[in-house]
Amino acid sequence: MTNIEIIGVPLDLGADHRGVDMGPSAIRIAGLSERLKKLGHDVKDVGNVSVPIPEETRVKNPSAKYLPEVSEASLDVAKTVAKVMSRGSLPLVLGGDHSIAIGTLAGVYQGRSNRETGVLWLDAHGDFNTPDITPSGNIHGMSLAISAGLGIKWFPSPPWPARSVDPSRIAIVGARELDPQERINLVQNKIRVFSMADIDRLGMQEVMTRAINVASRGLKDNFHVSFDLDVVDPSYAPGVGTPVRGGVTYREAHLAMEMIFETKIMESIEMVEVNPILDEQNATAELAVELILSSLGKRIM
């Protein structure tokens, strides 16, 4: 049994498409708490972190849209995650767009007594842009780079950690849409990227074995899981803001999460980018719940 605390972050300032602010509610409506309890876990929902909405704000910097607001909300996320970890619970963070990972990972850093973590980043995108190279200005495409120490100019230390994540322990799985300058950043920082081509050639089991080894230092340390639903092919997950054809299948996604559970060293997890406005009968939120359950012990047998 695991003590799990659910944190909602209904933030959609980091992306262009409205609607992901309703993602936490959609995932909850799909029965998350009840189904986790049936697995034998002790579950507490601590509610939502307060976040601003675009109608109450304006873009001051087109290269980092809503930066002050995202930063403020992310600090609240970090405090909440750190408190959950201090109680010995596993934080389960529901997004919202992927900019929330900046706060989640900073909170995990604090919860680890200011030690950098490793991260499995399951995503169609690298999210390794920065404001000086971004083609869109959307912070959800910068969250991993900022957490890995490339955002110090925009997220200064203090109050932010210089780095929340050790770049040598980052494994991106399922990438299939990377920006040109973002690729340079990934290469220069020696980030392990397992693309869809790697999954096609090697199979999901081998890719996840390698990715988990990277994130956990060969199963020697706990790690964080950041799951963007757009890593899954849109035929299975239609309700995402930035769908990209050719993603992982339903069973590949479950296998990945089942393998994560088998390590017994996942210490935190977030599910992001569920957009009910674009969804079909809450199918993507339902999939998010199923994948969370697989990461926390649900099996066919």
Order of alpha helices (4+ residues) and beta strands (2+ residues): beta-alpha-alpha-beta-alpha-beta-alpha-beta-beta-alpha-beta-alpha-alpha-beta-alpha-beta-alpha
